[in-house]
Amino acid sequence: MSVGKNIRNYRELKQLTKEELALKARIGVHTLESYESDERAPELDTALKLSTVLDIPASELLEYKDVDDAKIDEELEALIKEIGSKSSKLILKKARDFSEQDVLKAMNLLYELNQQKK
């Protein structure tokens, strides 16, 4: 979901009109409309104002979710089932601390160690 759709969805959840949200966040109605229609993205300070009025974390408001990314890939789902959710969570939590190149190096090292055992 886009940032604009996030703003609109949270505004509607709070049952605020565009005019009410704009007034409370101290921005113009046309500016808010341009955000909600994804014509432009809010600056960080404006996003903070909007998130405060909407009572949600700014990170959640600015989060962009691609509709296709919402589904878990079938292969990924099978791997999670195979190694277990606890191990999967541990691996993924650690992987986010490293660059893709670092992860590939670590995987190659693990592969080499596994080959030496055979």
Backbone hydrogen bonds, N-H to C=O, Kabsch-Sander energy under -0.5 kcal/mol:
donor,donor_aa,acceptor,acceptor_aa,energy
6,N,2,S,-2.2
7,I,3,V,-2.6
8,R,4,G,-2.4
9,N,5,K,-3.0
10,Y,6,N,-2.7
11,R,7,I,-2.4
12,E,8,R,-2.7
13,L,9,N,-2.4
14,K,10,Y,-1.8
15,Q,12,E,-1.1
16,L,11,R,-2.4
21,L,17,T,-2.4
22,A,18,K,-2.7
23,L,19,E,-2.3
24,K,20,E,-2.5
25,A,21,L,-2.5
26,R,22,A,-0.7
26,R,23,L,-0.6
27,I,22,A,-2.6
32,L,28,G,-2.4
33,E,29,V,-2.6
34,S,30,H,-2.0
35,Y,31,T,-1.6
36,E,32,L,-2.7
37,S,33,E,-1.9
38,D,35,Y,-1.6
39,E,34,S,-2.0
40,R,34,S,-1.6
47,A,43,E,-2.6
48,L,44,L,-2.3
49,K,45,D,-1.8
50,L,46,T,-2.7
51,S,47,A,-2.7
52,T,48,L,-2.0
53,V,49,K,-2.4
54,L,50,L,-2.6
55,D,51,S,-0.7
56,I,51,S,-2.3
60,E,57,P,-0.6
61,L,57,P,-1.7
62,L,58,A,-2.6
63,E,59,S,-0.5
65,K,1,M,-2.0
65,K,63,E,-0.6
66,D,64,Y,-0.5
69,D,66,D,-0.9
70,A,66,D,-0.8
70,A,67,V,-1.0
71,K,68,D,-0.8
77,E,73,D,-2.6
78,A,74,E,-2.3
79,L,75,E,-2.3
80,I,76,L,-2.4
81,K,77,E,-2.1
82,E,78,A,-2.2
83,I,79,L,-2.6
84,G,80,I,-2.0
88,S,84,G,-2.0
89,K,85,S,-2.7
90,L,86,K,-2.0
91,I,87,S,-2.6
92,L,88,S,-2.7
93,K,89,K,-2.8
94,K,90,L,-2.1
95,A,91,I,-2.5
96,R,92,L,-1.6
97,D,94,K,-1.4
98,F,95,A,-1.6
103,V,99,S,-2.2
104,L,100,E,-2.3
105,K,101,Q,-2.2
106,A,102,D,-2.4
107,M,103,V,-2.5
108,N,104,L,-2.3
109,L,105,K,-2.3
110,L,106,A,-2.5
111,Y,107,M,-2.3
112,E,108,N,-2.5
113,L,109,L,-2.4
114,N,110,L,-2.2
115,Q,111,Y,-2.1
116,Q,112,E,-1.9
117,K,113,L,-1.3
118,K,114,N,-0.7
